[in-house]
Amino acid sequence: MTAVVVNVHEAKTNLSRILARVEAGEEIIIARGGKPVARLEPFTAPEIRLGFLDLPAIPDEFFAPLADEELAAWGL
């Protein structure tokens, strides 16, 4: 699909319509004096990845309560 070029005046006048076209998947180039200055394209949220390693799953035993002796050793 090729991008549609609109001038600044048309973009200002029809911003809501242009944004609706972008939401529908269209790419719009805004030009000033026939020279492209900006590109509007649908927004895609970046993938959020915590950390940089693929860590193994944490076993359920990790979340088990500590024994009384271990709690006493921590002064709890």
C-alpha positions as CSV (number, residue, x, y, z in Angstrom):
1,M,0.0,0.0,0.0
2,T,1.4,3.4,-0.9
3,A,1.2,6.3,1.5
4,V,-1.2,9.2,0.8
5,V,0.3,12.7,0.8
6,V,-1.6,15.6,2.2
7,N,-0.5,19.2,2.7
8,V,-0.4,20.9,6.1
9,H,-3.5,22.9,5.5
10,E,-5.5,19.8,4.6
11,A,-4.1,17.9,7.6
12,K,-5.1,20.8,10.0
13,T,-8.6,21.0,8.5
14,N,-9.3,17.3,8.4
15,L,-7.3,16.0,11.3
16,S,-10.0,13.8,12.7
17,R,-10.7,12.2,9.3
18,I,-7.0,11.7,8.7
19,L,-6.6,10.0,12.1
20,A,-9.5,7.7,11.3
21,R,-7.8,6.7,8.1
22,V,-4.6,6.0,10.0
23,E,-6.5,3.9,12.6
24,A,-7.8,1.9,9.7
25,G,-4.2,1.0,8.7
26,E,-3.5,3.7,6.1
27,E,-0.2,5.6,6.1
28,I,-0.4,9.4,5.6
29,I,2.5,11.7,4.7
30,I,2.1,15.4,5.7
31,A,4.0,17.7,3.3
32,R,4.8,21.4,3.4
33,G,5.3,22.9,0.0
34,G,5.3,19.5,-1.6
35,K,8.2,18.3,0.6
36,P,7.4,15.5,3.1
37,V,7.9,16.5,6.7
38,A,6.0,13.9,8.8
39,R,4.5,10.4,8.5
40,L,1.4,9.2,10.3
41,E,1.1,5.5,10.7
42,P,-0.9,3.2,13.1
43,F,0.5,3.1,16.6
44,T,1.6,-0.3,17.8
45,A,2.5,-0.6,21.5
46,P,6.0,-1.9,22.0
47,E,6.5,-5.3,23.5
48,I,7.4,-5.0,27.1
49,R,10.0,-7.4,28.3
50,L,11.3,-7.4,31.8
51,G,14.9,-8.3,32.1
52,F,17.2,-9.6,29.5
53,L,17.3,-13.3,30.4
54,D,14.7,-16.0,29.9
55,L,14.6,-17.2,33.5
56,P,13.3,-20.6,34.4
57,A,9.9,-21.0,36.2
58,I,10.0,-20.5,40.0
59,P,8.9,-23.8,41.7
60,D,5.9,-23.7,44.0
61,E,8.2,-24.8,46.9
62,F,9.8,-21.4,46.8
63,F,6.6,-19.8,48.1
64,A,6.1,-22.3,50.9
65,P,6.3,-21.0,54.5
66,L,9.6,-21.3,56.2
67,A,10.1,-23.8,58.9
68,D,10.1,-22.5,62.5
69,E,13.8,-23.0,62.9
70,E,14.6,-20.9,59.8
71,L,12.3,-18.1,61.0
72,A,14.0,-18.2,64.4
73,A,17.4,-17.9,62.6
74,W,16.1,-14.7,61.0
75,G,14.8,-13.4,64.3
76,L,11.2,-13.7,63.2
